[in-house]
Amino acid sequence: MAKVVDITEKLSFDENPVMKIGTLEVEVNSDAETMLRLMGVFNSKEDLQAVMEALNLIFKPKDIKAICNLKKDGKKLAASSLMAIVQEAMALVMGEDTQGE
């Protein structure tokens, strides 16, 4: 008979984390399937296309709209800031250490 190893206690089934951007709070999809798809997106697509696809994987459509509509002092969100949001969300999905509350 084959050896059976129970790894149940090592697995995590946590709720999705929430990212706070100013007063906006958005849920980040952090399931295993999302992580695997993200890895494929950035390995096979150009940066801009990969960012757009990553946004659609990580955030709900209403949250993407809210992020893209962010303004400060009447100015819209810069492209570099959008990249920072995607990078931080990916770090959350992949379980990397990020800033706390």
Rosetta blueprint (number, residue, H / E / L):
1 M L
2 A L
3 K L
4 V L
5 V L
6 D L
7 I L
8 T H
9 E H
10 K H
11 L L
12 S L
13 F L
14 D L
15 E L
16 N L
17 P L
18 V E
19 M E
20 K E
21 I E
22 G L
23 T L
24 L E
25 E E
26 V E
27 E E
28 V L
29 N L
30 S L
31 D L
32 A H
33 E H
34 T H
35 M H
36 L H
37 R H
38 L H
39 M H
40 G H
41 V H
42 F H
43 N H
44 S H
45 K L
46 E L
47 D H
48 L H
49 Q H
50 A H
51 V H
52 M H
53 E H
54 A H
55 L H
56 N H
57 L H
58 I H
59 F L
60 K L
61 P H
62 K H
63 D H
64 I H
65 K H
66 A H
67 I H
68 C H
69 N L
70 L L
71 K E
72 K E
73 D L
74 G L
75 K E
76 K E
77 L L
78 A L
79 A H
80 S H
81 S H
82 L H
83 M H
84 A H
85 I H
86 V H
87 Q H
88 E H
89 A H
90 M H
91 A H
92 L H
93 V H
94 M L
95 G L
96 E L
97 D L
98 T L
99 Q L
100 G L
101 E L
